[in-house]
Amino acid sequence: MKSDLTFAGLKAIKHSFSLPLDYAKPEGEQIKVFARELVSPENQGKSLPYLVFFQGGPGFGAIRPAANGGWIKRALKEFRVLLLDQRGTGLSSPVSYLSLNHINSEEQAQYLTHFRADNIIRDAEAIRAQLCPNEKWSILGQSFGGFCVLKYLNDAPHGLKEAYITGGIPSLTRHADEVYQATYKRVLAKNQDFFKRFSDAQTLITRLAEHVSKHEVRIATGERLTVEMLQLLGLNIGMEQGPESVYYLLEQALIETESGTQVNPLFLAQFCQQLDFNTNPIFALLHESIYCQSSASNWSAQRVRSQFNQFNYEAGKPFLFTGEMVYPWFFEQFTNLKPLKHAANLLAEKSDWSQLYDLDTLAHNQVPVAAAIYSEDMFVEMNYSLETAKRVGELKYWLTSEYEHNGIRMDGEHILDRLIALNRGEQLR
């Protein structure tokens, strides 16, 4: 099924595909997978190759562009862009406690095992077979989308002409524990940068932490605001313009009223907008599994945190933000995650996850790959990315300190242009 429309000066075609939940049972339960195709007005009548975009996450739908800008503007010069809502996200049979409440926890966990990168790639290949069965296409992955690119190179390189990665080259072999040990160190460094840059921020966040520790404060979605929740704002300090947004939020957090110090309702509303755990449950449910190969995560981030006691806030200690870590208490404090608590524990205990990567296959890769590796990336360990880059055939990379993790969102036209030139051996324009 498809439908056409025009917005932001671009031609957009909406595609919906019925695909197997479990590719081992192709005639079994089906899910819907949505993709939005974009083409520039001047290229509408031309037969152009596809560039498929894999969104970061896991658990987030593809971007919804409002204008012809950034990396999309560069891509549309020579491609039709396909924005894929990965299964379980956006308009692709979205996962939520509501969509899963008709089955028990064991069935929920089993259902969710089908939402890793392996099946995202199977979906993409099934879609390619319908849209352009006799052609290879190009792919671009940001963050977790880069993990999907590596999985595509591993599982179905025959479908690819070229590949691009921004901020998302994973380790091919390291356990989740090693990943989080490196990540906590990076988050510590970002905290140091943040509190040095905004000299009164430690005072602001400490006052707020002390207040919510002593008073029952409810955020706009109804949950009680805890210190642990406040620490999650650290997701933003590793992004371009993220530190500013966090600081401006803290500036307005507490107000003085006739009844004494209160938390500003504006803060409570904007705080919810900074966190996606209630609206994008796959992130919390499956984030640690993206590192799992024949092993269980067993709540890796929570266990590794015991090695970094600096993050355990106590009165009189400096406050520190956390980063892209998922903790079991999410399923006790976030309203929309509470019904999925048992399923989350079953997924954390699952030890028979399939292997994601075959080292020999990737070493002999023939698909041209160009990657942007951000040396200051809080979310992806640079040294692990460089380690992987050496193990993947035909992978060229651009190592830069110019951007944070979301660089493609801030300067996408330049970044993609540079990667295309790198991949094709062209001079930079």
Salt bridges, closest charged atoms under 4 A:
GLU37 OE1 - HIS15 NE2 2.70
GLU37 OE2 - ARG80 NH1 2.79
GLU78 OE2 - ARG74 NH2 3.03
GLU78 OE1 - ARG424 NH1 2.72
ASP85 OD1 - ARG64 NH1 2.71
GLU106 OE2 - HIS342 NE2 3.20
ASP118 OD2 - ARG122 NH1 3.91
ASP123 OD2 - ARG87 NE 2.73
GLU125 OE2 - ARG128 NE 2.76
GLU125 OE1 - HIS158 NE2 3.28
ASP155 OD2 - LYS151 NZ 3.16
GLU162 OE2 - ARG424 NH2 2.81
ASP177 OD1 - HIS175 ND1 3.42
ASP177 OD1 - ARG303 NH2 2.78
GLU178 OE1 - ARG174 NH1 2.68
GLU216 OE2 - ARG218 NH2 2.93
GLU244 OE2 - ARG197 NH2 2.34
GLU256 OE2 - ARG207 NH2 3.74
GLU324 OE1 - HIS287 NE2 3.56
GLU332 OE2 - LYS341 NZ 3.32
ASP352 OD1 - LYS350 NZ 2.65
ASP360 OD1 - HIS364 ND1 3.33
ASP377 OD2 - HIS405 ND1 2.88
GLU381 OE1 - ARG186 NE 2.94
GLU387 OE2 - ARG174 NH2 2.83
GLU404 OE1 - LYS190 NZ 2.91
ASP417 OD1 - ARG74 NE 2.67
ASP417 OD1 - ARG429 NH2 2.56
GLU426 OE1 - ARG429 NH1 3.60
